[in-house]
């Protein structure tokens, strides 16, 4: 351990039940969830303070996810989570809805600085401990099957390791010459692009963020990638909302100087202080050459997995993401889990091709709570509460969840409210589970309810009934106001649950 560091830093190297790596929102939410359950852990981070990527990104300082401080309802209530996508969650009221109090009312989208302060405030109020300036360097397995993490401070040993290190490693495809082009994180200040022709590689959110920031400055902006961009309402994006960066660019594209090209970028060459870009049209392979004063690669990020693939952790997407179970555990190395934005690597059922919201805080904060409870049950033998429901309460309980539960609304098609039933125990509230695990893994008789959007983004509750190990799916009617507690839905759900009830038993 370095001699110039304070001796009272928490979590010195040693043995712990769980080691969490990271200090962004995913790591903080998961660490707090473990603390609330009483599970011992060490949380370490290479950063000097909380925040993760939000200490420096998004580059142009405004988030895509919104918080509405004056929305109806108590901001610190569970319903308040509908309107606040940027606060961490806690059973302690003083730790809930931190973000609304930090915003000045000029926008419902917090600044990057708001987000960093939000996370630092949560850490300060909760007393959540993290060992900062402690960099994870390598990983190995001990003879007893536990994991040994070598860090800049020494070795940590644990039976469970949770990596919450973000999609934080800049990634570029193997395009000849692309190494000459600065990545999004190296783009610099917008003033540096005044009067320039700028070529932006990519047409996802980061590309539109950059382009929108450059609209007042650049002489000409071109966004280029092989596939068309989805403009206007982007229902199937990770945030599930209109891509806020897209709209200004979409408006500007009707005027000279702003373009989008569906092209394969064949080669990038240095041209004085600028670039020559050689490309071919997706539609007909027609060749183009464009000379730019500046270029920016908005080609995405990868998980900084370091030596985990060598340890056996399977990956996909050209090695950018780990292959995960619905519980966010490595499919190939049991005991290695992931939290935070990396949980988007678990696809879920992808009904109608629509992904979960696990790439954003308002989705993965619930994943963290669910994962902590899963580890408590399966790894540490904890007997968590499973409240009893009277038979005549079950229908109302499930429809209340479909109408109001923020877990279901923010993680549509991925998380579900589960209720089990047996002759010995009756009906039990099993809490929130990954829907894919409920559908695919078998288990006792039970019902799960979730919300699903159809291809037109219209919502409806989906009910999955498991009886005798067989799962059947039932869809409830949609409602224009998303209210599912009325008599029609009660009648539908009562009929669906009939196979789980002994003959003649009251519902």
HELIX and SHEET records of a PDB file:
HELIX    1   1 UNK A   25  UNK A   37  1                                  13    
HELIX    2   2 UNK A   52  UNK A   55  5                                   4    
HELIX    3   3 UNK A   79  UNK A   82  5                                   4    
HELIX    4   4 UNK A   93  UNK A   95  5                                   3    
HELIX    5   5 UNK A   99  UNK A  102  5                                   4    
HELIX    6   6 UNK A  112  UNK A  126  1                                  15    
HELIX    7   7 UNK A  178  UNK A  180  5                                   3    
HELIX    8   8 UNK A  184  UNK A  186  5                                   3    
HELIX    9   9 UNK A  190  UNK A  193  5                                   4    
HELIX   10  10 UNK A  205  UNK A  214  1                                  10    
HELIX   11  11 UNK A  244  UNK A  252  1                                   9    
HELIX   12  12 UNK A  308  UNK A  311  1                                   4    
HELIX   13  13 UNK A  340  UNK A  345  5                                   6    
HELIX   14  14 UNK A  351  UNK A  353  5                                   3    
HELIX   15  15 UNK A  361  UNK A  378  1                                  18    
HELIX   16  16 UNK A  391  UNK A  393  5                                   3    
HELIX   17  17 UNK A  394  UNK A  404  1                                  11    
HELIX   18  18 UNK A  406  UNK A  410  1                                   5    
HELIX   19  19 UNK A  435  UNK A  440  1                                   6    
HELIX   20  20 UNK A  487  UNK A  497  1                                  11    
HELIX   21  21 UNK A  498  UNK A  500  5                                   3    
SHEET    1   A 4 UNK A  14  UNK A  15  0                                        
SHEET    2   A 4 UNK A 154  UNK A 158  1                                        
SHEET    3   A 4 UNK A 147  UNK A 151 -1                                        
SHEET    4   A 4 UNK A 136  UNK A 141 -1                                        
SHEET    1   B 4 UNK A  41  UNK A  44  0                                        
SHEET    2   B 4 UNK A  18  UNK A  21  1                                        
SHEET    3   B 4 UNK A 160  UNK A 163  1                                        
SHEET    4   B 4 UNK A 336  UNK A 338  1                                        
SHEET    1   C 2 UNK A  62  UNK A  66  0                                        
SHEET    2   C 2 UNK A 109  UNK A 111 -1                                        
SHEET    1   D 2 UNK A 169  UNK A 170  0                                        
SHEET    2   D 2 UNK A 301  UNK A 302 -1                                        
SHEET    1   E 7 UNK A 182  UNK A 183  0                                        
SHEET    2   E 7 UNK A 294  UNK A 297  1                                        
SHEET    3   E 7 UNK A 197  UNK A 201  1                                        
SHEET    4   E 7 UNK A 220  UNK A 225  1                                        
SHEET    5   E 7 UNK A 258  UNK A 271  1                                        
SHEET    6   E 7 UNK A 274  UNK A 281 -1                                        
SHEET    7   E 7 UNK A 287  UNK A 292 -1                                        
SHEET    1   F 2 UNK A 315  UNK A 316  0                                        
SHEET    2   F 2 UNK A 321  UNK A 322 -1                                        
SHEET    1   G 6 UNK A 388  UNK A 389  0                                        
SHEET    2   G 6 UNK A 426  UNK A 434 -1                                        
SHEET    3   G 6 UNK A 415  UNK A 422 -1                                        
SHEET    4   G 6 UNK A 446  UNK A 453 -1                                        
SHEET    5   G 6 UNK A 459  UNK A 467 -1                                        
SHEET    6   G 6 UNK A 470  UNK A 475 -1                                        
END                                                                             
